Amino acid sequence: MSVRCYAAPLQGITTHVFRREHSRRFPGADRYYMPFFSPTKEHLITRKEWRELNPEHNAGVAAVPQLLVRNPTDCVWAIGELEALGYREINLNLGCPSGTVVSKGKGSGLLAHPEELERFLYEIFAHSPDAAITVKTRLGLREPEEFDALLEIFNRYPIAELTIHPRIQRDMYKVPVRLPAFEQALSRCRNPVCYNGDLVNTAGCAAFSARFPNVEAIMIGRGLIADPALARKLRGGPPATRDELRGFTQALFEGYCADYEQVGPAVQRMKELWFYLIRLFDGGEPYEKKFRRLNVPAEYETLEDAVFRDLPLRESVIGPF
């Protein structure tokens, strides 16, 4: 496929450890969007945030920072800090559906306030003329028809790329993507468009591109965790082998242990990854439950060994999920 393929951010999973190991072992993604950084009025970057934003931790990776913010002053400050670190694209998160995020008017919560969104974008583009600002959005908070007014606002600004996840906030990730709404938006959008939502295998990506041949970029999240070689396969490359996957998960575990300096948090990150990755193995459902219930860190490597020893690999994952 000739479309650009981006790795979507998944909070708690696609850390700098993941980005480094994945880009090295399974090349194919054009960009890696970082899990969101949420600046506050104190205008400080915490140690945890710096771990992800540190350019040295993203060396050799086409990493793009993402901001989750409501106050335009805080956003402009953060964009300036990120530009000073050498980042030339900054992504604005207007899609996160989490209830705690939405209750603060951030993520897809900001979509419920078009006038505030207008002021937000005006301030950002007025004070950050040199940054390439991209936006990831949902269709709205309660109804997909909300996107008509939202798109009028987006069209007034030089957004470098608008990633549309065609669900509303209350859909979360369970309701099927609303492709007719995406199609309607695509015909009216004046900025370059990227699509995101429920692309989990090569067949699904090919079907999407056949229906929307003018869309030049896709963003894949859960599908790329479940099948780390998916972006490579979209470029005509081979699927992941058992040895590749084993080396990948071992490198991730070692990297997380070094990063957190504790085994417990590293195991938690791996449990989150295996929630998706287990779908690439036949008969993996019982093992996913075991990963979920795992409480003793020492049991983690034993369970991972059992997966690679006992379960055959699938050609591709089956979605959506």
ABEGO torsion letter per residue (X at the ends): XABBBBBBBBBGABBAAAAAAAAAABBGBABBBBBBBBBBAAGBBBAAAAAAABAAAABGBBBBBBBBBABAAAAAAAAAAAAAAGBABBBBBAABABAAAAAAGBEAAAAABAAAAAAAAAAAAAABAABBBBBBBBAEAABAAAAAAAAAAAAABBBABBBBBBBBAAAEAABBBBAAAAAAAAAABABBBBBBEGBABAAAAAAAAAABAABABBBBBAAAAABAAAAAAAAGBBBBBAAAAAAAAAAAAAAAAAAAGBAAAAAAAAAAAAAAAAAABBGAAAAAAAAAABABAAAAAAAAAAAAAABBBBABBBOBX
